[in-house]
Amino acid sequence: MSSTDPANPQRIFARRLYDGASDRLHTDRTIGIAGGRISDIRPATPDDARDRTMPEFDLVAPGFIDLQINGAADTQFNFDPSPEALERIAAGARQGGAAHILPTFITAPGRDYIRAIDAVQAAIAQAVPGILGLHLEGPFLSHARPGIHDPAAIRNMDAEDLDRLATTGAGALLLTAAPENLPAGALPRLTAAGVRVFAGHTDADADQMAVAEAEGLVGVTHLFNAMSQMTGRAPGVVGAALASRKLFAGIIADGHHVDWRNVAIAARLMPDRLCLVTDAMLTLAGKTTGFDLHGEAIQLRGNRLTNAAGRLAGAHVSLIESLRNVLAHLDIGLPAALRLLTRNPARALGLTGGTGTVAPGGPATLTCMTRDIEVAAVIVDGRHFSNRD
């Protein structure tokens, strides 16, 4: 994927434009880009249509945002928490349409997560394209719902953890934790510090979720997976998320983690709060087909990653594949589907300044696609990365 200099003014032609602000597609628009920002958007003229020097794309949308990606391009963040690794992961994610990512560091011993914070801080300082912040998935999870996480490293949050997490300075910070195990006062303090706390790998009941939501809980990590389920008299985390009017939720749309009927229910009930995430591992956009995780052999078979017992171990899916999947399996239009990768995740992170939309003055961060919903190019703050080269 080659790139261009963001300092050079550009103009691109969009046959169809989803701007993230309205729920319809605009046709035949040109988008001006200068200094990493969108300078203007205007209807295309006949001269624009004849201009063969202007890059033309069938579909342009706000840059896709992946809230949960563990690795890509043969690089796993937990194995190599460095700014160089983050640059490789971001490049691999761009092949699947992701303009912005939250590199995800999963449960590790002690305070190993500090290495992830330091790596993201360094990557942001070095202006590595696409690094929006950090997602810490653990270690403050429930032993009842570990999933593929190392049970020996799962633990409760202490005062030193709370102090560190409330002062990370690593861009947007999303923390996945089991709310039933957080110490008293932790959620309000983290929320006041700007940390976006999601419930995940949790056995909380719906009443505990209600208390957590009142204290600042923002969402749920990989809805339906590694959490208490919804039954007739016990809504669990799943029911709490679906019934809420505020909670966001990430969901893995790969056909393995969640039945398509459940994805459809979530999309119908949470159209402005559901976010497609990849939960991808180092196999995405790479050559690796097997690796070791916490002493377990993980193998890629087809597009499914599992351990020897068949337990899912992350995912092998890109955001563009996730988009095509929901269009194929859900009764949902293109604007509503694009919302799940753009506006919704931006809102889940509480981002302002135009992230998740396409508007004059906002960031020139775009995902550009072909008629067949393939990635043609990704533009990050005016820097053009092409899939056609």
C-alpha positions, 0 to 999 in steps of 0.5 A, a space after each residue: 500500500 503506497 502513500 502520498 505526501 499530505 502536504 500536497 493539496 488534493 481533490 478526489 471524486 466520489 461517485 457516492 459519498 457517505 458523510 457520517 452525518 446523514 443517513 443517505 448517500 450523496 452522489 457525484 461529489 468532489 472532496 478537497 484536501 489540504 493540510 490534512 483537513 477537508 477544505 471543501 465538498 461540492 457537487 461534481 461538475 462536467 469538467 470534474 468528470 472529465 478530469 483524468 488526473 483526479 482520483 475517482 472512487 465509487 464509494 467514499 466514507 469516513 475512515 473506518 475505526 477499529 476499536 479492537 485489533 490485537 495484531 496484523 501483518 504477522 505482528 501481535 501487539 502483546 508480543 511486541 509492544 513497540 511503536 514499530 510494531 504498531 506501524 506494521 499493525 496499522 498498515 495491515 489494518 489499512 489493507 482491510 479499510 481501517 484508517 484508525 485503530 485502537 491497538 489492543 493489548 490483552 491480559 498480561 502478568 502484573 503491570 505489563 500493560 504499561 509497556 503498551 501505554 508507553 508504545 502508544 505514547 511513542 507512536 503518537 509522538 512519532 505521528 505513526 498514521 492511524 494510531 488513535 489510542 489504546 485498548 486495554 482488554 484486561 487484566 481486570 476481568 472475571 475468572 468465570 469468563 476468561 475466554 482465551 485470556 491467561 487465567 493466571 494473569 487475570 486479577 483485580 485492579 488496585 490503587 496503583 493501577 487506578 492511578 496509572 490508568 487515570 493519567 496515561 496520556 496515550 490518546 483515546 483509552 478504552 479499558 475492557 474490565 469486569 465491572 463486578 470486580 472493579 473497586 468502589 469508586 474506580 468507574 467514576 474516577 476513570 470516567 472523569 479522567 476520560 477513560 472509556 470503560 467497556 464491560 467484557 469477559 464479565 459474569 455481571 448480572 443486569 443489576 450490576 450492569 445498571 449500577 456500572 452504567 450509572 457510574 460511567 460504564 460506556 459499552 460492552 466488548 465483543 457483544 455475546 462473547 465472554 459474558 453472561 447471556 440473556 435468559 427469560 428472568 436474567 437479562 445478563 450483560 447481553 440483555 443489559 446492552 440491548 435494553 440500554 439507551 446509552 451503552 455502545 457495543 463492539 461485535 465481531 461479524 465474522 460468522 463464527 463469533 456470533 450467529 447472524 440472527 443475533 447480529 441482526 437483533 443487535 443492529 436493529 436495537 442498537 443502530 446508533 450504538 453498535 460498532 463492528 470490530 475485528 478482534 484480529 490477530 497477527 494472521 490478518 494481512 500476514 503469512 502466519 498461520 499458527 502461533 503460541 498464546 499463553 502456552 497454547 497452540 493457536 491455528 488458523 483454519 480457513 478464516 477461523 482461529 482456535 486452540 487445540 480444544 476448538 475455543 475461538 482465539 481472536 478473529 481473522 477478519 478485516 473491517 471491509 470483510 465485516 462490512 460485506 458480511 453485514 450487507 450480505 446477512 442482515 436486512 440493512 442498507 449501505 448507510 446504516 452498515 457504514 455507520 457501524 464502522 465510522 460514526 458509531 465507534 467515534 461516538 463510542 470513544 467520545 471523539 469530537 472534531 469531526 472524526 467519524 464524519 466527512 465535513 469541511 474543516 474536519 480531518 481528511 481521513 477517508 476509506 475509499 472503496 470500489 463498486 464491489 466494496 473492496 478497499 481502493 485507498 485509505 486516506 489518513 489525515 491527508 496521507 493517501 495510502 493506495 491499494 491499487 499499487 
